[in-house]
Amino acid sequence: MTTWNPIEKGATITLSNENLTANNILQQSSVKSTDPKTSGVWFCEIKVDALNYNCIGIGSNDLPMTSAIGTNANYFFYYYNGAKYNSGVATTYAPAYAVGDIIGILVDFNNGELTFYKNGVNLGVAYNNINKLSNFCIIASSGTTTGNGGFTANFGATPFKYPPNSNDLPLGVKSYDDSQFISYESKSFILHNGIFKKYNKKIPSDGGVKLIAPMTKPTQDGITITQSSSDGANYGYLATSPTSGWISSSGATPTNPEWITIDFGFGNEKVVTSYEAKAYLGTAYITKHKFQGSNNGVDFVDLFDTTEPMTATLKKYRFSNDIAYRFYRIYAYGSSGGNGRASLGNVQLIQKPTPIIKPFWADFSITLPNAAQFSKNGMESLSPLTRTVTTFEPMVMSERNDILGVDEVGKVFSKTINLKRYFDIRSIEVEVK
């Protein structure tokens, strides 16, 4: 189910209503949707619950939800006062919106157009250059650092209150959660040598998915965090918090290590290839640590080892790993500072990024696909078949008189052409100088 992202959100954000309602949205505490898109035409509705210099629009999936993004070139939004913004530049666009209004967002990523609706009224194309982004998701933010902004999203799980007229839309508009079509679709297969084929577009890497939402209790969302010791109430699960943290009860040494263990639960093993962490206290920081994995919680394998002291600046640690583990552990065997203990804050584990898949043709069926197969698997565009006539630079030929037979006269010239590269040659001209 597509929702507001419970993992990548600002510290003040509170989610409810199955993560479809977001409150306490501020300038440096934004929220974005799950399921970023790289192509297609998509629609959703966002209801205004609380007005506080609200911003609603789209942005690249890598925008930080814990920093001000209103001036970022990769954020396009409709401001509460009716202006549209990108790169911090405001332009008069549409009427202001208020609590109770429903903002429709139509994203034609194929043609680079972003259109907003207010209570069913088409406000016109706001931007026509959004395809400078490599991907996008829906992002809600605010223009102020105090107060409370709030939105409830309908990404398509329930009927839209103001669905656009399908006759006014491009072909193939889907709800953002991919559950329903908003306009007619045009899908195709290519029949070649008795096989129906389809062209698969490039699929970019997801960059690595963050796995842990800030935790407020030892077990949350199926994840359990334990610790070797704690200083009072500074328990291990608080290491995931952007405002709190874990503190050990004693200093970490090779003979007296201190650690936190993250347990994803049986059957929910993860392949982790990086993690983020920082020292929660400047007077209690880790100087040496290992990052380890295990599938029984007892026998741990070292995946990464560093003697670089942690600081109050968040750092990302990367390493190679292809094994899915249930348990991961940050294992400190050295600490320092005013009281010499270990501390951790902003801990985040990041899953191995998916590989980039290059465009390719694939066989689909030897029989005519049915309507459901056309809808689900058919090609949305025949652009891969679009070709242009190109005249290449002259290529020098090699003289090969050596192949002439006895008593044969004349000259022979040779040039090999790669027909896999130039598979549709219209004509060849030969000029002898």
N, C-alpha and C positions, 0 to 999 in steps of 0.2 A: 504493500500500500504506500502510495506517495504521500508524504507529510512534510511539515517543517522538520528540518534536520535536528534531532535531539543531541547529536554529538558535536556538530560544528555550529555553535551558536554563541552569542554574547553571554557574559557572566550573569547579567541581570534578567535575561529572558526566562520566563516561565511558560511551559507548554501544558496544554490540557486538551480535552475533547479529542483524545486519541492523536495528540500532537498536531492537530489542525488549527488550534487557537494559540496565538502567541501574544503575550503581554509583556510589559516593561521593556519595550523596544526603545533604545536610546541611540545617540549618535555613535557611540563606541561599543554598542551592544546590539548587533543586527542578527537577523535569522534568514536562512535560505532554505529552499526546498531540497528534498532528496531527488534522485534521478535526473542529473544534468543531461542536457540534450546536445547533440552535435549536428543535427540536421532535422528537416521536417517542418510541419506547420502545426502549432499547438495553441490551445485555448484553456484558460482557467478563470475563475472568479474569486476575488478577494473582498471580503466584507470589512468595513471600517468599524472596529469596536470601540476604540478610544483614540481621540485625536490629540496629537502632540508633535506638531511639525513633521507629520508622517511622510515617508518616502516609500513608494511601491513601484517595482519594475523588474528588470532583469540585469544580470551581471555574470561575469565569468565565475566558474566554480571555485577558483582559487582565491577569490577575494577574501580577506580576513574579516571574520565576523566580530572581532574584538578590537577593531580600529575604525576610525572614521573613514568612510568610503565615499562620501558625497561628492568629492572632487576627483574621484578616480575615473580614468578614461574608459574603464571596462564596466562602468555602472551607468545604465540608462533608466531614469525613473520619472514618475509623475508625482510632483510635490503637492502637498495638501492645499496650497494656495492657487493651484491651477497651472503653475509653470511646469515645464519639462526641463530636465537637467541631464547633462553629460559633461564630464571633465570639469565640473564646477561651473559650467556656463548655463545660465538660466535663459529660457526663451518662453515668451507668452504662448500658451498652448490651448487651454481649455478652462471650464469653470472650476472653482474650488470644490473640494468634496468635504463631507461632514460625516459624523457618526451615523451609521445605518446605511450609508451609501455602499453600493456594490460596484467595484471596479473590475471590469473585464480586461483581460490581457490576451491579445492575439499576437503570437510570435511567428512570423513567416521567415524562418531561418534560411530557407532555400534562396529567397530573394532579398534577404537582409532588411526586412521591414518589421517595425514594432508599432502596433496600434492599441490604443486604450479605449475602453467603453466606460460610460458612467450610467448605471441603472438602465442598461440596454441601449443607450444612445452612442453611436459610433462617433468618436471624437476626432477621427482622422489619423493618418499616419504620423506618428511622432518622430520616428527616425527611420532612415532607409539605409543605414550603414552598420547595422548590428552584426552583419556577418564578418566584420573584422575580428570578432571573437571566435575562438576555436570551439567554445562550448558555452552554454548558458544555463542558469537556473533562475527561479523566481526569488527575489531578494526584497525583504522589508527592512527599512532602517528609519532613522529619524534625524532631524536637523538640530537637535538640542541634547544636552547632557543630563537634563533633569526631567522629571515628570514620568508619564506613562503613555506610550503609544501601543495600540493593539490592533491585530487583524485576525480574521478567521478565513482560512483558505478552503476552497472547494476545487480540488484538482481533477474532479470528475467522478468521485465515488458516489455522489448523489446528483440528481438532475440539476442542471443550471437554472437559476432563476430567470436570467435574461439570455437565453442562447441566441447567438447571432443568426440572422437569416442566411441559410445555407446558399441561397442564390447569389448572395453578395460576397461570398468567400472564395478563396482559391480552392482547388481540388485537394482532397485528402486531409482536411483539418481534423485533428484528433484532440480529445481532452488530454490535459498535460499528463495524466496518469496512464494514458494509452488504453483506456477501457472503452471508449466510445468514439464514433465518428461524428463530427459536427457538420461536415459537408461531404458531398459526393466524392468518391475516390476513383482514380484512374490507375489501374495496375496492369502490368504487362509481363509476359515471358517471351523469350526468343526461342523459336523452334529451329534447331540446327541438327542436321543428320538424324532426324527422328527423336531428338531429345529436347525437352523444354528446359531452357537454361535461364539463369538470372545472374545479374551483375551485382556483386556485393561491394559496397563502398568501403573505403578505409575506416577501420574502427580504431580510434585513438586509445591510448592507455588511460586508465582511470587515475593514474598518478599515485595510487596507493590509498586505500580507504582507512580513515581513522576509526578505531574500534571501541573507544571508551568515552562515554558521556561523563561529565563531572558527577561524581558519586556523593550522595549524602548519607549513605549507610553502607555497612560492610558488604552486603549483597544487593545488587541492583541490576536490572535488565539481564539477569542470568549470569552476571559476572560477580565473583567473590574476591575480595582483596584482604590478605592477611599480612601480618608483620612480625618480625622477630621480637620487637619490643616497641614501646611508645612512651613518650614523655607526657604523662597525664592523658588528656583526651586527644592528643595529636596522632590519631590512628592512621594506619596505612592507607585506607580508602581516601583520606583527605589529600593524598598526594596527587589525585586527579583534579583537584580544585584549582581554579585560577586565583583564588583569594586566600586559601588556607594551605595546609600542607602536613606532611608526616615528619615527626622528629623522633629519633631513637632515644632510648633512656640512657645509653652509654655510648662511648666512642667506638668506632669500627676499626678493628685490627685484623690481621690474618688469622689470629687465634680466637678472636671474638667478633665475627662478622655481624653486620646488621643488614636486614633486607626487607623488601616487600615482595609478595608473590601475587600475581594476577591469575586467577583460575577462570577460564572461559566455560568450564563445564563439560561433562561427558558428551561426546558427539558433536561438539562445537569447536573443534580444534582449528587453529589459525596458523597460516604461514606469515610470520612477521619478519620484515627485513629492515625496519628502522623504528626508532622510538625517540620521543622528545622528553626532556626533563631539565630541571634547573634546581639550584639550591633554594629551599624555602627560606632559610635564615642565613644571613651573612656570618653569623657567629656559630653556625653548625653546618658545615658543608662537607660533601664527600670528596676525597682526594684520589681514591682508587676504587674502581668498581668493575664488575662483570655483568653482562646481560646473558641470561641463561634460559634454556628451554627444557621442558620435561613432559612426559606423558603419564607419570605416576605420582608426581609431586614429591618424590624422594630422590631419584637419580637425575641430576641436572647436567646438561651439556653446555659448555661455554660457547656462546655464539659471538661474543664481543668482549674485549678486555681493554681497559684504558687506565692510564695513570694521570690523565689530565684532570685537574681539580674542577669540580662544578662551580659555577658562579650564579649570580642572581639573574643572568641573562639566559633565556631559554635556548637550548641547543638541540639540534637534531643529530642523532647518531645512526650511521648506516652500516650495514654488513650484509654478507651473502648468506642466504638460507633458503632451502627448498623443502624443508620438513615442517609439517603441520604439528604444532604442539598444543596441548591443553593448558599447560602451566608455563608462565614466563616469570622470571625473577630478576629484579635489580639487586645485585649482591654487592654490598659495600665492604671492602676490606681495608679501608683507610679513611679517616676523617680528621677535620681540624676546625679551627675557629676559636672563638672565645670560650666555649664550653666543650669543644672537641667532639660533639655528637654529629650524627648524620641527619640530613633533612632532604626532603624532596618536595617539589611542587610542579604543577602543570604537566604531570606525567601523561603521555599519550603513546599508545602502541599503534603502529601503522602496518597494514597488511601489504604483502608483496604486490606491486603494481601489475595490472594485467598487461599482457604484451600488446604492442601495436600490430594490428592485422592489416596488411596491405590489400588494396582492391584486388578482386579476383572474380573470375567467372566460375560458376558451379552448376553441375547438373542437378535438376530438380525432379523431373518425372519423365517417363516414357509415354504416359497417357495424358490426355488433356486435363489440366487442373480444374477442379470445381470452383464454385464461387467463393467458398470459404478459404480455399488455398490461394486464390488470386488476392483476396483481401489481406490475408495474413503475410503471404510470402512474395507477392508480386512486386515488380520493380515500379517505383513511383515515377521514375524519369527514364527516358530513352537517351539522355545526354551522352552516355558512354558510346553510343553509336554515331554521335556527331563527329564528322571528320572534315578537315579542310584540305584543299589542294595546295601543296607546297612545292616550290621549285628549289631543288638543292644546288649547292655550289658545284661547279664542274669537278669531276673526279678524274685524275690522270690515269690512263690505262698503261699497262706494261706491254712492251713489244715482245712477241713470242714467235719469232720466225723459226725458232728451233723445232717447232712441231710440224713444219712443212715437210711433206714427203719428197721422195726423189723425183726430180723433174718438175715439181710444183713451183710456181712462181707467185710473187705477191708478198704482202706483208700481213702478219697476224697480230692483233692486239687483244689483250685480255684484262678483264676487271671482274672480281668477285663481288656480288651484291648480296648482303644478308637479307633474305626474304622474310625472316622472322621480324626484322626491324622495319623493312619497307615492304609490307605484305600486300599493298594495293597500288602497284605501279601502273600509272595510266599510259605513260609513253617514255621511250628512251631515245635520245638523239645522240648520234655519234658524229663528231667533227674531227677531221684529220688535218693537222697543220704541218 
